[in-house]
């Protein structure tokens, strides 16, 4: 089981944590939401939860709670720029369907 960051996403997280002045890495998860059932959670990790599973990717620590790992296994978090918009994109091989607005998915 693994969750990774693209090099672009890792650079963005590293730069943001440096500007922020604190943080251990990034924490990924899922929550029940939206019309398709699940939505991604993304936050900066300031404390280490002993239950979280840790992955290292391009020098960044990625934390995932055990319940979310089932849905996120194999996922790569990327950072993309599309025109004037930029943001994180979850490349999740487990997704079977997603809603039209792109906010939720199911596996």
C-alpha positions in Angstrom: 0.0 0.0 0.0 1.3 3.4 -0.9 0.3 7.0 -1.4 2.7 9.3 -3.2 3.2 12.9 -4.3 4.3 14.0 -7.7 7.5 16.1 -7.7 5.5 19.3 -8.4 3.2 18.5 -5.4 6.1 17.8 -3.1 7.8 21.1 -4.1 4.6 23.0 -3.5 4.1 21.4 -0.1 7.8 22.0 0.9 7.6 25.7 -0.2 4.3 26.2 1.6 5.6 24.6 4.9 8.7 26.8 4.7 6.6 29.9 4.3 4.2 28.8 7.0 7.1 28.1 9.4 5.8 24.9 10.8 4.4 21.5 9.8 5.5 17.9 9.6 4.0 17.2 6.2 0.6 16.7 4.6 -2.3 14.6 5.8 -4.7 13.0 3.3 -8.0 11.3 3.9 -11.6 10.8 2.8 -14.9 11.8 4.3 -18.5 11.0 3.4 -19.8 13.8 1.3 -21.4 14.8 -2.0 -23.5 13.1 -4.5 -21.1 10.3 -5.2 -20.4 9.4 -1.6 -16.8 10.3 -0.7 -14.7 13.5 -0.9 -11.0 14.1 -0.3 -9.5 15.8 2.7 -6.2 17.5 2.5 -4.6 19.4 5.4 -1.1 20.1 6.7 0.0 17.9 9.6 1.4 19.8 12.6 1.3 16.9 15.0 1.9 13.2 14.4 -1.1 10.9 15.1 0.3 7.5 16.1 -2.5 5.7 14.2 -1.7 7.4 10.9 0.3 5.5 8.3 3.3 7.4 7.1 4.8 7.5 3.6 7.8 9.5 2.3 7.6 11.0 -1.2 10.2 13.4 -2.7 11.3 14.4 0.8 7.7 15.1 2.1 6.0 13.0 4.8 2.5 12.0 3.8 0.1 10.9 6.6 -3.0 8.8 5.9 -5.5 7.6 8.5 -6.0 3.8 8.4 -9.7 4.0 7.4 -8.9 6.3 4.4 -6.0 4.2 3.2 -8.4 1.6 1.7 -9.8 4.3 -0.6 -6.4 6.1 -1.3 -4.1 3.1 -1.9 -2.1 3.8 -5.1 -3.1 7.5 -5.2 -0.7 10.1 -6.4 -1.3 13.7 -5.3 -0.3 16.1 -8.1 -0.2 19.9 -8.2 -1.5 21.2 -11.5 -1.9 24.6 -13.2 -4.7 24.9 -15.7 -4.9 28.4 -17.2 -5.4 30.8 -14.2 -6.3 28.0 -11.8 -4.0 25.9 -9.8 -4.4 23.3 -7.2 -3.9 19.7 -6.0 -5.3 16.9 -8.0 -5.8 13.3 -6.7 -4.9 10.7 -9.3 -6.7 7.8 -7.7 -6.8 4.4 -9.5 -9.6 3.2 -7.2 -12.2 5.7 -8.4 -15.1 4.1 -10.3 -17.3 7.2 -10.7 -17.2 10.8 -9.8 -19.8 13.5 -9.7 -20.1 16.1 -12.5 -18.6 18.9 -10.3 -15.6 16.8 -9.4 -16.0 17.2 -5.6 -17.0 13.6 -4.8 -16.3 10.1 -5.9 -17.0 6.4 -5.2 -14.9 3.3 -5.3 
